[in-house]
Amino acid sequence: MNQSGSPAQFLTPEESADVDKALLTAPEKFLTRLTISSLRLLTIIAQDYDVSIEKLSHQQVIDWFEKDGKIRREKGADAAVLKW
């Protein structure tokens, strides 16, 4: 999954602190964190498919989530990219 083999970090503590300092409402801060994390995840998905983020289709994203879920079920959470 994750080509580097290391756990994916979707939002660093520094980025989270920057979001906290931003003059945003609580819902805006949540959406900002979600967007930054989504960008990281889309980067991983695009790398797995060897395409640019712009070229990813919605079906590739769905397929990737199915594949990651299957890995989690069959090999455990540590083998999957998403750790939930």
BALOBA-1460 file (C-alpha; in Angstrom, 3 decimals):
// residues 84
<rec num="1" residu="m" x="0.000" y="0.000" z="0.000"/>
<rec num="2" residu="n" x="2.077" y="2.884" z="1.303"/>
<rec num="3" residu="q" x="5.198" y="2.637" z="-0.842"/>
<rec num="4" residu="s" x="7.543" y="3.843" z="1.881"/>
<rec num="5" residu="g" x="6.401" y="1.127" z="4.281"/>
<rec num="6" residu="s" x="6.140" y="3.636" z="7.113"/>
<rec num="7" residu="p" x="2.883" y="4.620" z="8.773"/>
<rec num="8" residu="a" x="1.096" y="7.405" z="6.947"/>
<rec num="9" residu="q" x="0.918" y="10.705" z="8.789"/>
<rec num="10" residu="f" x="-2.115" y="12.584" z="7.599"/>
<rec num="11" residu="l" x="-1.779" y="15.694" z="9.782"/>
<rec num="12" residu="t" x="1.375" y="16.662" z="11.630"/>
<rec num="13" residu="p" x="1.250" y="18.214" z="15.109"/>
<rec num="14" residu="e" x="2.621" y="21.444" z="13.607"/>
<rec num="15" residu="e" x="-0.114" y="21.563" z="10.987"/>
<rec num="16" residu="s" x="-2.751" y="20.874" z="13.620"/>
<rec num="17" residu="a" x="-1.359" y="23.708" z="15.754"/>
<rec num="18" residu="d" x="-1.444" y="26.033" z="12.728"/>
<rec num="19" residu="v" x="-5.084" y="25.145" z="12.133"/>
<rec num="20" residu="d" x="-5.832" y="25.799" z="15.816"/>
<rec num="21" residu="k" x="-4.240" y="29.264" z="15.532"/>
<rec num="22" residu="a" x="-6.192" y="30.142" z="12.381"/>
<rec num="23" residu="l" x="-9.086" y="32.553" z="12.685"/>
<rec num="24" residu="l" x="-11.641" y="29.898" z="11.779"/>
<rec num="25" residu="t" x="-14.816" y="28.569" z="13.340"/>
<rec num="26" residu="a" x="-14.788" y="25.057" z="14.795"/>
<rec num="27" residu="p" x="-16.527" y="23.600" z="11.699"/>
<rec num="28" residu="e" x="-14.041" y="25.395" z="9.430"/>
<rec num="29" residu="k" x="-11.113" y="24.016" z="11.449"/>
<rec num="30" residu="f" x="-12.549" y="20.505" z="11.159"/>
<rec num="31" residu="l" x="-12.950" y="20.886" z="7.392"/>
<rec num="32" residu="t" x="-9.429" y="22.297" z="7.089"/>
<rec num="33" residu="r" x="-7.955" y="19.301" z="8.948"/>
<rec num="34" residu="l" x="-10.045" y="16.932" z="6.841"/>
<rec num="35" residu="t" x="-8.883" y="18.605" z="3.631"/>
<rec num="36" residu="i" x="-5.192" y="18.466" z="4.555"/>
<rec num="37" residu="s" x="-5.551" y="14.808" z="5.570"/>
<rec num="38" residu="s" x="-7.482" y="14.015" z="2.384"/>
<rec num="39" residu="l" x="-4.739" y="15.542" z="0.268"/>
<rec num="40" residu="r" x="-2.205" y="13.250" z="1.951"/>
<rec num="41" residu="l" x="-4.394" y="10.199" z="1.423"/>
<rec num="42" residu="l" x="-5.101" y="11.087" z="-2.215"/>
<rec num="43" residu="t" x="-1.341" y="11.383" z="-2.739"/>
<rec num="44" residu="i" x="-0.877" y="7.837" z="-1.403"/>
<rec num="45" residu="i" x="-3.721" y="6.508" z="-3.561"/>
<rec num="46" residu="a" x="-2.339" y="8.226" z="-6.670"/>
<rec num="47" residu="q" x="1.121" y="6.774" z="-5.992"/>
<rec num="48" residu="d" x="-0.384" y="3.287" z="-5.640"/>
<rec num="49" residu="y" x="-2.027" y="3.684" z="-9.065"/>
<rec num="50" residu="d" x="1.017" y="5.481" z="-10.534"/>
<rec num="51" residu="v" x="-1.071" y="8.447" z="-11.682"/>
<rec num="52" residu="s" x="-1.326" y="12.090" z="-10.720"/>
<rec num="53" residu="i" x="-4.003" y="13.094" z="-8.233"/>
<rec num="54" residu="e" x="-5.772" y="14.934" z="-11.037"/>
<rec num="55" residu="k" x="-6.061" y="11.704" z="-13.023"/>
<rec num="56" residu="l" x="-7.596" y="9.667" z="-10.177"/>
<rec num="57" residu="s" x="-11.144" y="8.574" z="-10.849"/>
<rec num="58" residu="h" x="-13.773" y="8.167" z="-8.194"/>
<rec num="59" residu="q" x="-13.789" y="4.431" z="-8.978"/>
<rec num="60" residu="q" x="-10.055" y="4.165" z="-8.263"/>
<rec num="61" residu="v" x="-10.616" y="5.825" z="-4.884"/>
<rec num="62" residu="i" x="-13.453" y="3.401" z="-4.099"/>
<rec num="63" residu="d" x="-11.365" y="0.429" z="-5.250"/>
<rec num="64" residu="w" x="-8.435" y="1.573" z="-3.131"/>
<rec num="65" residu="f" x="-10.610" y="1.806" z="-0.011"/>
<rec num="66" residu="e" x="-11.987" y="-1.674" z="-0.715"/>
<rec num="67" residu="k" x="-8.449" y="-3.030" z="-1.098"/>
<rec num="68" residu="d" x="-7.216" y="-1.334" z="2.080"/>
<rec num="69" residu="g" x="-10.248" y="-2.647" z="3.996"/>
<rec num="70" residu="k" x="-9.581" y="-6.171" z="2.737"/>
<rec num="71" residu="i" x="-5.944" y="-5.943" z="3.860"/>
<rec num="72" residu="r" x="-7.092" y="-4.746" z="7.294"/>
<rec num="73" residu="r" x="-9.548" y="-7.645" z="7.636"/>
<rec num="74" residu="e" x="-7.143" y="-10.310" z="6.374"/>
<rec num="75" residu="k" x="-3.780" y="-9.119" z="7.723"/>
<rec num="76" residu="g" x="-4.670" y="-6.767" z="10.562"/>
<rec num="77" residu="a" x="-4.737" y="-3.005" z="11.019"/>
<rec num="78" residu="d" x="-0.949" y="-2.700" z="11.013"/>
<rec num="79" residu="a" x="-0.812" y="-3.955" z="7.406"/>
<rec num="80" residu="a" x="-3.367" y="-1.417" z="6.137"/>
<rec num="81" residu="v" x="-2.727" y="2.231" z="5.382"/>
<rec num="82" residu="l" x="-5.752" y="3.454" z="7.329"/>
<rec num="83" residu="k" x="-5.511" y="2.602" z="11.020"/>
<rec num="84" residu="w" x="-9.103" y="2.633" z="12.242"/>
